[in-house]
Amino acid sequence: MASIKINRPPAANPDPMLSPCAACSVRDLSICSVLDNTDLQRMAAIAQNFTYSAQDPIIDEGEAADYLFNVTGGTVRLYKLLPDGRRQITGFLGVGDFLGIALNEI
């Protein structure tokens, strides 16, 4: 796997009055497609761009889900660490998918 991009990609903003998220190439593939321009501007104000290499962990198992990631390029491999040190792949995320949405224990 090559590198992946998280959150919004660096994209030209055709209209300075619009949020950079409005020009995102994966907006129509994600939940962001239902947001209006006001909500997109609010999201852009708190969003950060990150690029990860293929072996870089994004979230470690057991870590609190303090952040929400939107995959904007590449593929994310999801896996569980087994007691003997092996990895069991549990799924993959692609462009438009979110990572970090978790249910808290009640």
Long-range contacts (C-beta under 8 A, 24 or more apart in sequence): 1-54, 1-74, 1-75, 1-77, 2-54, 2-74, 3-51, 3-52, 3-53, 3-54, 3-73, 3-74, 4-51, 4-52, 4-54, 4-71, 4-73, 4-74, 4-75, 4-76, 5-49, 5-50, 5-51, 5-71, 5-72, 5-73, 5-74, 6-49, 6-50, 6-51, 6-52, 6-58, 6-69, 6-70, 6-71, 6-72, 6-99, 7-47, 7-48, 7-49, 7-50, 7-69, 7-70, 7-72, 8-44, 8-47, 8-49, 8-70, 8-72, 9-49, 9-72, 9-73, 10-49, 19-43, 19-44, 20-44, 21-47, 24-72, 25-72, 26-70, 26-71, 26-72, 26-73, 26-95, 26-96, 29-95, 29-96, 30-70, 30-96, 30-97, 30-98, 31-98, 32-70, 58-99, 59-99, 59-100, 65-100, 65-101, 65-102, 65-104, 66-100, 67-100, 68-98, 68-99, 68-100, 68-101, 69-98, 69-99, 69-100, 70-96, 70-97, 70-98, 70-99, 71-95, 71-96, 71-97, 71-98, 71-99
